[in-house]
Amino acid sequence: MPEITARLRCDPTGQYIVGSGKLAALIPVFQFSKIQEAIAKNDVEGDFMGIPVLKYASVIKGEVKKPGLGPLHTEFDANGFAYTSFFVSSEIVKWSLETLEPVDRVPTYYSIGHLCVPGGDSKKPWGKYVIAYNKITKDRYLPTGPELAQSAQLFSIDGPKMELLLDFPTIGEPHYAQALPAELVKPREVKFFKIEENQHPYAAKGEKEAKVVREGNKVHVYMTTIRSHFTPDNIEGIKLGDEVYFHVTNLEQDWDVPHGFAIKGAATAELLVMPGETQTMKWIPDQIGVTPMYCTDFCSALHQEMQGYIRVSPANSKVELKGVTKSYDAGS
């Protein structure tokens, strides 16, 4: 069997395992029942790093007949067919799991990498579409910034022949992606949390509840966000050696106004806090001085004003712990 540089894929029935490599000239299809029999009989031809290697001839169902050049990624529909992307010959090939013969092929533009059949790695693929994620665009789209667009293509597979439905630019080429019907997501989608039902133990359900509390070397900041400021947005009395917990509550009740929260140098890059929600970020200051915090999700015309500062003092400092909100005058 050739070196596999892409992945092994199991078909929806669990009977077959498909292997493919970018520079391989064939696609081997292994049969799970034969693998079990070979294991039971100890039908091996050696070992690799202490792992027994089963005999190829004992576990193989067969090899796909003249599939293409450079097979990379295989997905499945619910009708016994597999779809393999071919990096070198730039195409998707549809082939039968039963006969191991190609039944259709379509060109891609260009140098396809991975692909996706919605539900193609599950027991019950939806099997209406296949999406090609192409690695190389080759001047197909005008440059619009420092990063060149890549190409993606949507094909219909619910008929005997694959049919191109949409050809569009995208950023990057996913090394794996999954798709599913929107009706599975929409009933579970949380657009906003009712602020009065927020049960987070450190929630601040209004700016009057915002505060800074010390418990030994732990400091809890009860913070609120609303367009376009934090409360509090200036904090003093934090000391080296403290563990600071920012409990950020988004007071918005419009479903499309999340707020972000980040502190320079924090181990966690950011929080994304949905309307009515409270999330917590732990921050351990590692130097004396002033550290900025800021909103990372564009929320209003005054988004860039949505920032604040934390002053970190020496461990033995007597600076009073307090948090205040500074008023900003948009006209100043």
Secondary structure, DSSP 8 states (H G I E B T S, - for coil): ----SSEEEE-TTSSEEEEE-TT-S--EEEEHHHHHHHHHHT-EEEEETTEEEE-HHHHEEEE-SS--SSEEEEEE-SSSEEEEEETTTTEEEEEETTT--EEEEEE-SS-EEEEE-TTTTSSS---SEEEEEES--SS-S---SSS--EEEEEEE-SSSS-EEEEEEEESS--SS-----HHHHGGG------GGG---TT---SGGG-EEEEETTEEEEEEEEETTEEES-EEEEEETT-EEEEEEEE---STT--EEEEETT-SS--EEE-TT-EEEEEE---SSEEEEEE--S--STTGGG-EEEEEEE-TT-----EEE-----TT-
